């Protein structure tokens, strides 16, 4: 029997968690001035590329500098192993609009190729599908890809789209994977006509956990006439969809792609998998005054030509 992850109201999550994350994962201490602090281990997935876009694989721990709110933080963890296994969580839009223009069928074909040809035997994959206000755990993380493929093959499009709500709850599920290298792969046409939360509220929850979101916006409706049949709000535009999906990815350290052809879809899926393999995983300890709100994170290397990508903060 399939299990369900019910979509929670994002504002409720904000009120309970606060900007630094869940209280159960924190140790609270007080200094001599009776200021309350939270001690938290922060882990970052970091991608480094040179000026030509090639992955940089020869860096060591001393090559990285971490800043939190512009304050330098010493590294407490470093891992970079190209051969280490991956954990990929696929978040697939199966709403009614994905049935149009063969979108869902082409996304499913690219995911089959990913599971059968690109992932290695030790790599994990899971499948979450969303429509009609709920996110369903269709296949849990497993190195055996057979259940993922079985469920994927029978998945059909139906209902409305609650994209923001799905993005808000899915990264937490992705953190349950066993491997340190993790990512969330979102495939959608970007139409949201059923969310209880705004994109900003969804992002506020999603960026609290260290899971980069790689977004594929596939065959996004470009004209007002095409959007008219699906939109609930006048603010739903093609430009707005692109901006929202790009924001989800940039803020979490992932990357967004906007495609219209099956061949490009297959190519980008392979690119995302390759990037995950090349990632560094680094960490530091944060001593946070509970009066602080959002914390900005910046990671640098000594080479100013390096393009370093990680989550923007939490």
KARA-V371834 format. One line per field, one symbol per residue. burial: I if it has 9 or more other C-alpha atoms within 8 Angstrom, else O. A space follows every 50 residues. Layout:
BEGIN
burial = ???
END
This chain:
BEGIN
burial = OOOOOOIOIIOOIIOOIOIIOIOOOIOOOIOOOOOIIIIIOOIIIIIIII OOOOIOOOOOOOOIIIIIOOOOIOIOOIOOOOOOIIIIIIIIIIIIIIIO OOIIOIIIOIIIIIIOOIIOOOIIIIIIIIIIIIIIIIIIIIIOIOOIIO IIOOOOIIOIIIIIIIIIIIIIOIIOIOOOIIIIIIIIIIIIIIIIIOOO IIIIIIIIIIIIIIIIIIIIIOOOOOIOOOIOOOOIIIOIIIOIIIOIII IIIIIIOIIIOIOIIIOIIIOIIOIIIIIIIIIIIIOIIOOOOOIIIIIO IOOOOIIIIIIIII
END
